[in-house]
Amino acid sequence: METTEKDVKALLAKLPQLKQEIQKVIVGQDVILDELLVAFLAGGHCLLEGVPGLAKTLIVKTISQALHLSFRRIQFTPDLMPTDIVGTEILEEDHITGKRFFKFNKGPLFANIILADEINRTPPKTQSALLEAMQEFEVTYGGQTYPLDKPFFILATQNPIEQAGTYPLPEAQLDRFLLLIKIGYPTEQEEVEVLSRTTGTKMAKVTPVVTAEEILQVQALVRQVNISDDLIKYVSKFIRATRPDTTTVSYVKDWVRWGAGPRAGQALILTAKARAILKGRYTVLMEDLQAMAPAVLRHRILLNFKAEAENITSDMVTSVLIKEITRENTL
């Protein structure tokens, strides 16, 4: 374990440098960058939601430049087909024997980081092509299974305000995203800096600082981070409290149509472990769980009509649950 901890400390020393490289291009967004780094260390996919012009695509592209990883961008459109993502078979000829054969031509999904830009603009048939890749890290075509490169991350973006020509993501696919990260407007000071940086002739150059092997190494270690039995019970109680049929919180019965499933508990524990690693700890604390809960549950709690009419958000439900379940645990 001493060797492992030594290796991890060497890698942890690179993480601040990684963030510095990203911030050469990205102004502010500290919380967003931390949540993305947590997702990378936990080995999960992210859905970034924000109005146009908030640098969602730029954030993903810059992160890929700061890592020694292959990157592909897929622009999701209504006419995009599953084969445009996964790949297709093409007919080739052996020039020596003259025999013809089908060869699988890999699509853009075969890369380490996939930017699924405006993912909600493509029909469910194409969206479903991502499900196997997101869960199993492999794709199947013509009865043949092809493993994807590791590490493998899908970072998808969507615009929450534009409904024309969009297709809401199925709940089954939403659940495959480890985190739903919301990107808001910058502060006044940050916006001034953005305008200053992006309207001149000087272009920032991002230098890669972390390799794929190092990411896989720390992903393996994340699962070794200690979490107490009491905190695991807390997570179970917390997730069960999101479900109207098993909750003791009256607000959940009033606002929630469907609560989170067991995958939400797994995501909460894994992201809390990754956050602990980022903070230089090898033990999960309550603050790690509470910090990651909003991004984990944001897309896994389905609100009812009453909640929508009262402008209640899933973040508000999560905030109430944190207070209620923590209070019950301290009684």
N, C-alpha and C positions, 0 to 999 in steps of 0.2 A: 504493500500500500504506500510505502514511503516513496518509491519510484514514481508511482502514479500521481501522488500529490505533487511531487517535484515537477513532473511534466505538465500538470495542470496549472501550477503556479507560473510556469514559463509561458503557457498559452494565455492565462489571465492577464499577464503583463502586456500581451498584444491587443487585448480588447479595447482599452482606452485609445490606443493608437488607431485601431480600426474605426472607432467612432470619430476620431479627429479627422481621418481621411474622408469620411462621409460628410462631415460638417464643413469641409472645404467647399462643397457644392450646396448642401442643404442648410438653410438658416433655421435655427431653433429646432422645434419638433423633438425635443429631448425625450419626452415620454413615448412618442411614436417610435423613435429609433430603439429605445430600450425594449419595447414590446416586440419589435421585429427581431432583435438580437435574441431575446428569450425564445421566440419561435424557432429560430435557426438552431439554437442549442438544444431545444427539446425535440427537434426533428419534425416539426409540423408545418402546415400550410396556413397562409393568412389571406383574409379578405379585407382590402382597404377600401373604405367608403368615404367619399367626400365630393363636394361640388367641383366643377371644372376649374382648373387653374391653381390647384393647391399642391401641385408637384407630386402627385401620387406616382405617376410613371417615372418621374425623375428620381424619386427616392429609391425605387426598385432598381433602376438602371445604375445608379451610383453605388448601391450596395454590391451589386454584381461586379462592378469595377474594382471595389476594395477587397474582393475575395478572388482567390485563384480558382474560379469556377466558370464553367461554360454557361452562356446566357442566350436564351431565345425569347423573342417577343412574338406573341400571337395576338393579332387584332381581331377580336370577336365581332362578327357581323351577322346579319340575318341569313345570309347565303352560305355561311361557313359549314362545311360538312365534316363528319367524324374523321374521314380519311385525310382531311387537310391538317388534322392535329396528330393523329396516330401514325399515319403513313399508309402506303398501299403497295400492292405487288405490281411489278412491271415485267414485261416479257423481254428476256434477253437471249442472246444466241452465243453459244460457245464457238468461237471462230476456228478452233482446231477440229472439233468433231462435227460441227454444223448443227448440233442439237439445240433445241430451244427449251428454255426453262423459266419459271417464274422466280423472281428475286424480290424479297421484301425491301422496299425503299423507306427507311425510317423517316418519320415526320419530325416536326420541331419539338415534339414532346420529349425527345431524347436529348436532354441537356440537364445541367444541374439546377439552374434557376429558370423557371418559366414565368414570364409575365403574361398573364391572361388579361389583356386590356379590355375593359368594358365587357366583362364576362356575361352580364345580363342582357346583352344585345343579340345573343344567339339562341336559337330554339332549344327546347329540352333535349331533343335527340342528340345534338352536338354536345350540350353540357354533360349528358350522361356518359359521353366518351371519356370524360375525366375521372369518373368515379373509381374505376378499377385502378387507375394510375395513382390516385390520391390515397387509396386505402392499401393496396397490395404492392405498390411500387413496381408494377409490371403492366404490360398490355398484351392482349390476345388478338391475333388477326389470323384468319383462315385456320383456326384450330392450333396455331403455334403460339407459344407464350414467349415474350421477349422482355427480359429484365431491364429496368431503367437504370441510368447512371446514378450512383450515390456519391454524396448526398443529393437528395432530390427535393426541391421546394417549388410549390406553386404559389405565386403571389398574384392574386386577382384584384382588379379594381372595378368599382362600379359607382355610378352616379345616382344618388338617392332621390334627386328632385325631378329628373326627366323620365317620364313614364311612356311617352310615345315611342313605339318600336322596341320596347324592352320586354323581357320574359323573366318574371321573378324566379330566383333559384329554388329548386325543390328542397324541401326540408332535409331530405336524405343527403343532398350534396352540401348544404349549409353545415350540417353536423360534421362533415369531414374537415372543415376548416378549423384548425386549432384555435385561432383567434379572429375576431372581427374587430378591426382597428378603425376608429373614426378619426378623420383628419379635419381639424377645424381651421378657421382663419388665423393668420399670424397676428401677433401683437403689433402695435404701432411701430415700436422700435425695430422689430423683426422685418416688418414690411418695408421700412425705409432701407434697411440693409439689403433686402432682396432687390429692390429697385436699383440700388447702387451697384450691386454685383453683376446684374444681368443686362445692363444697358451700356456697358463699356466694351472695350476690346480685349481685356484680360480674361482668359479662360483658365479655370482651376483644373489642375491635373491630379487625378486620383491614383495613388500607388497601391497595388495589392499587398496585403500584409498577412493574410491568413490563408492556409492551403486547405484543400478538401480533406486531406488526411487528418489535419488538426481538428477540423470540425467534427469528423467522425469520431475522433478520440474523445472529445469533450461530450459529444452526444452519448457515448457509452458510459461516461462517468456520471452524467446527469442522473441516470437511473440508479446509481449507487449512493446518491445523496440521501442522508438519513431523514426520515420523517417519523415522528412518534405515533404510537397507536392511538393516542388521544386525538391527534390532529387528523388522522385518517377517519376516525369516528365523527369528528367535526365536519369533514368534507361530506361524508355520507349523509349526515343530518341536514347539512346545508342544501345539498342537491335534492334530497327528498322533500325539503320544505318548499321547493319551487313548484311542486306538483299539487294541484288543487285537491286531489283525492287523499293525499297523505300529509298535507301541511297543517300546522297549528297556527299559522299566521293568517289572520282574517283578511289582510290586504291581498294576499295571493288568491284566496277564494273569490275575491271581488274582481280582480284584474286579469288573472291568468287563465287562458284556455287550455294550454298544454305546457307542462314543465319540462325541465331538462332530463335527459336520459343518463345512463351510467357512463357514456363516453364523456360527458361533461365533467364528471368526477375525476376520470382519468386525466383529462386535459388540465384540470385545475391543479392536480398534484404534480404532473410533469412540468408545467410552466412555473409552479412555485419552486420546484427543485432547480430549474434553470435560472430563475431569478436569484436564488440563494448562491449559485455558482458565480453569477455576475457580481454579486456583492462580496465575493471572497469567502463565503461560508460553505460548510459541508453538512449543514443541518437546516431543515425548513422551519421557519418561524411563522407564527400566526399572521404577521404583517405581509409575508409573501403570498399567502392564500388570499388575503383580503385585497391586496394590490392587483392580483391577476383576475379576480372574480368578474369584474365588469366585462372585460374583453372576452372571457371564456363564455359567459352566459348571454351576452348581448344578442346573439343570433340563435340561441337555443331555448329562449323563453318566448312563447307565442301568446300575445296579449289578446284579450277579448274586445268586443265592440265597446263595452263600457269604458275600458281603459283608454282606448283610442279616442273616444268622445271627450274624455277628461284630460287629454294630452299627457297621459302617463306613458313613460318609456320603460323599456326593460332595465335600463340603468337605474331608474328610480326604484324598481322592484328589488333589484340586487342590493341597493343601498339600504332599503328597509330590512331586507333579510339579514344583511351583515349585522345590523344593530340588534335585531330580535334574537338571532341564533347565538350571537356573542353574549347577550344579556342572559339568555337561558343557561348557557354554559357556566356563567359566573355565579349563578344563584346556588 
